[in-house]
Amino acid sequence: MATSNTVKCKNAIARKTMPIRELEKLWITTDEACTLLNCTRNFLEDLRDEAEVAWAKIGGKCYYEYASINRMFERNRVPAKAKANA
């Protein structure tokens, strides 16, 4: 009977708990960065060489700081023009 109560308790907890949302990624892989920017690996390497994005190399694999990619977009953002009244 104790086992039955334990199972019921676990099932009740499972129904009432919210799923934990995935933590925001701080670093993304080369493939993820290329997909995000819709660019080639060569272009991404140029961004690295020009210090446009922060990156790290661990075990021969490059990772890019997600926040630095967002900062690059903010630095290069072109403001929208206001429409003239006709």
Backbone as CSV, one residue per row, in Angstrom:
resi,resn,N_x,N_y,N_z,CA_x,CA_y,CA_z,C_x,C_y,C_z
1,MET,0.817,-1.200,0.000,0.000,0.000,0.000,0.859,1.261,0.000
2,ALA,2.018,1.206,0.666,2.918,2.354,0.692,3.412,2.662,-0.710
3,THR,3.655,1.607,-1.481,4.123,1.800,-2.845,3.063,2.501,-3.678
4,SER,1.825,2.131,-3.506,0.722,2.744,-4.233,0.617,4.225,-3.897
5,ASN,0.753,4.557,-2.620,0.691,5.966,-2.206,1.873,6.755,-2.768
6,THR,3.037,6.135,-2.807,4.220,6.792,-3.346,4.026,7.102,-4.830
7,VAL,3.497,6.149,-5.558,3.245,6.347,-6.990,2.211,7.439,-7.196
8,LYS,1.142,7.427,-6.414,0.108,8.462,-6.526,0.690,9.839,-6.239
9,CYS,1.545,9.914,-5.230,2.165,11.184,-4.861,3.056,11.697,-5.997
10,LYS,3.883,10.819,-6.564,4.763,11.203,-7.664,3.967,11.661,-8.878
11,ASN,2.875,10.963,-9.158,2.027,11.343,-10.289,1.381,12.698,-10.066
12,ALA,0.950,12.959,-8.840,0.331,14.246,-8.520,1.352,15.376,-8.655
13,ILE,2.559,15.143,-8.208,3.609,16.159,-8.322,3.935,16.407,-9.791
14,ALA,4.018,15.350,-10.564,4.340,15.482,-11.985,3.282,16.301,-12.717
15,ARG,2.017,16.145,-12.346,0.940,16.888,-13.003,0.950,18.359,-12.605
16,LYS,1.389,18.683,-11.406,1.301,20.056,-10.914,2.555,20.876,-11.176
17,THR,3.650,20.244,-11.493,4.878,20.996,-11.729,4.919,21.490,-13.160
18,MET,5.484,22.654,-13.331,5.645,23.232,-14.659,6.975,22.743,-15.231
19,PRO,7.036,22.538,-16.517,8.315,22.140,-17.100,9.321,23.273,-16.973
20,ILE,10.558,22.931,-16.712,11.612,23.930,-16.598,11.996,24.353,-17.999
21,ARG,11.946,25.650,-18.239,12.288,26.107,-19.594,13.804,26.073,-19.750
22,GLU,14.212,25.854,-20.961,15.638,25.748,-21.252,16.320,27.073,-20.955
23,LEU,17.468,27.006,-20.307,18.223,28.211,-20.015,18.705,28.836,-21.312
24,GLU,18.735,30.150,-21.329,19.231,30.842,-22.509,20.695,30.477,-22.706
25,LYS,21.044,30.133,-23.917,22.418,29.757,-24.208,23.293,31.007,-24.227
26,LEU,24.401,30.948,-23.518,25.343,32.055,-23.513,26.319,31.956,-24.673
27,TRP,26.644,30.724,-25.059,27.593,30.480,-26.131,26.955,29.543,-27.155
28,ILE,27.206,29.798,-28.427,26.648,28.956,-29.479,27.785,28.423,-30.356
29,THR,27.525,27.321,-31.011,28.532,26.692,-31.863,28.661,27.447,-33.184
30,THR,29.674,27.089,-33.946,29.885,27.696,-35.256,28.676,27.472,-36.155
31,ASP,28.165,26.248,-36.178,27.000,25.960,-37.025,25.782,26.779,-36.602
32,GLU,25.567,26.898,-35.292,24.434,27.693,-34.805,24.606,29.165,-35.166
33,ALA,25.837,29.686,-35.059,26.101,31.084,-35.411,25.885,31.315,-36.905
34,CYS,26.339,30.380,-37.730,26.129,30.504,-39.176,24.644,30.500,-39.524
35,THR,23.901,29.650,-38.851,22.451,29.592,-39.085,21.785,30.891,-38.632
36,LEU,22.162,31.371,-37.448,21.585,32.598,-36.911,21.850,33.788,-37.825
37,LEU,23.072,33.877,-38.322,23.460,35.003,-39.167,23.222,34.761,-40.652
38,ASN,22.845,33.530,-41.006,22.670,33.144,-42.408,23.932,33.491,-43.202
39,CYS,25.064,32.996,-42.700,26.341,33.319,-43.321,27.201,32.064,-43.428
40,THR,28.311,32.214,-44.125,29.252,31.107,-44.276,30.240,31.093,-43.110
41,ARG,30.959,29.986,-42.992,32.005,29.890,-41.970,33.113,30.911,-42.231
42,ASN,33.400,31.184,-43.489,34.435,32.174,-43.830,34.037,33.567,-43.364
43,PHE,32.767,33.923,-43.557,32.303,35.237,-43.100,32.385,35.319,-41.580
44,LEU,32.025,34.245,-40.910,32.097,34.200,-39.447,33.550,34.347,-38.990
45,GLU,34.462,33.725,-39.704,35.886,33.865,-39.385,36.341,35.316,-39.568
46,ASP,35.824,35.985,-40.600,36.141,37.405,-40.801,35.639,38.238,-39.623
47,LEU,34.438,37.932,-39.137,33.904,38.658,-37.976,34.793,38.444,-36.761
48,ARG,35.306,37.231,-36.591,36.241,36.934,-35.495,37.508,37.756,-35.651
49,ASP,38.080,37.742,-36.871,39.334,38.442,-37.132,39.198,39.948,-36.912
50,GLU,38.028,40.490,-37.209,37.778,41.926,-37.046,37.288,42.266,-35.636
51,ALA,37.246,41.268,-34.749,36.806,41.433,-33.353,35.378,41.983,-33.271
52,GLU,34.546,41.589,-34.209,33.136,41.991,-34.184,32.335,41.138,-33.211
53,VAL,32.751,39.892,-33.020,32.056,38.980,-32.102,33.072,38.318,-31.174
54,ALA,32.649,38.088,-29.941,33.502,37.391,-28.978,33.417,35.894,-29.244
55,TRP,34.548,35.224,-29.091,34.574,33.793,-29.352,35.606,33.120,-28.479
56,ALA,35.479,31.825,-28.354,36.413,31.012,-27.576,36.640,29.719,-28.333
57,LYS,37.829,29.171,-28.174,38.146,27.897,-28.818,38.465,26.895,-27.724
58,ILE,37.694,25.823,-27.685,37.855,24.781,-26.676,37.960,23.443,-27.397
59,GLY,39.071,22.790,-27.211,39.258,21.485,-27.833,39.134,21.505,-29.341
60,GLY,39.580,22.581,-29.972,39.520,22.672,-31.423,38.166,23.104,-31.972
61,LYS,37.218,23.370,-31.105,35.882,23.777,-31.535,35.634,25.223,-31.111
62,CYS,35.105,26.029,-32.031,34.849,27.448,-31.751,33.431,27.644,-31.235
63,TYR,33.324,28.545,-30.264,32.040,28.941,-29.701,31.954,30.456,-29.750
64,TYR,30.749,30.968,-29.966,30.532,32.400,-30.101,29.584,32.875,-29.013
65,GLU,29.923,34.023,-28.415,29.076,34.575,-27.369,27.823,35.157,-28.011
66,TYR,26.672,34.631,-27.616,25.394,35.052,-28.194,25.164,36.549,-27.999
67,ALA,25.493,37.061,-26.810,25.271,38.478,-26.519,26.130,39.367,-27.425
68,SER,27.325,38.922,-27.781,28.178,39.744,-28.638,27.614,39.839,-30.055
69,ILE,26.933,38.800,-30.491,26.276,38.857,-31.806,25.149,39.884,-31.762
70,ASN,24.384,39.898,-30.675,23.323,40.904,-30.527,23.906,42.316,-30.472
71,ARG,25.027,42.488,-29.764,25.668,43.812,-29.696,26.132,44.262,-31.079
72,MET,26.630,43.322,-31.880,27.060,43.657,-33.234,25.879,44.202,-34.042
73,PHE,24.720,43.574,-33.902,23.527,44.066,-34.596,23.150,45.458,-34.106
74,GLU,23.232,45.698,-32.814,22.890,47.012,-32.264,23.853,48.086,-32.767
75,ARG,25.144,47.766,-32.844,26.137,48.732,-33.341,25.892,49.083,-34.802
76,ASN,25.364,48.152,-35.560,25.189,48.350,-36.999,23.750,48.630,-37.404
77,ARG,22.894,48.833,-36.431,21.471,49.062,-36.720,21.274,50.393,-37.431
78,VAL,20.437,50.385,-38.431,20.076,51.596,-39.161,18.668,51.970,-38.700
79,PRO,18.490,53.178,-38.133,17.161,53.546,-37.638,16.159,53.694,-38.794
80,ALA,14.920,53.378,-38.507,13.864,53.509,-39.508,13.576,54.984,-39.748
81,LYS,13.267,55.305,-40.978,12.927,56.697,-41.325,11.452,56.911,-41.028
82,ALA,11.143,58.103,-40.551,9.748,58.458,-40.301,9.075,58.749,-41.625
83,LYS,7.828,58.295,-41.743,7.081,58.554,-42.969,6.616,60.008,-42.985
84,ALA,6.706,60.615,-44.149,6.216,61.987,-44.302,4.715,61.934,-44.522
85,ASN,4.004,62.878,-43.908,2.535,62.942,-44.109,2.242,63.420,-45.522
86,ALA,1.367,62.709,-46.190,1.056,63.049,-47.585,-0.130,63.956,-47.668
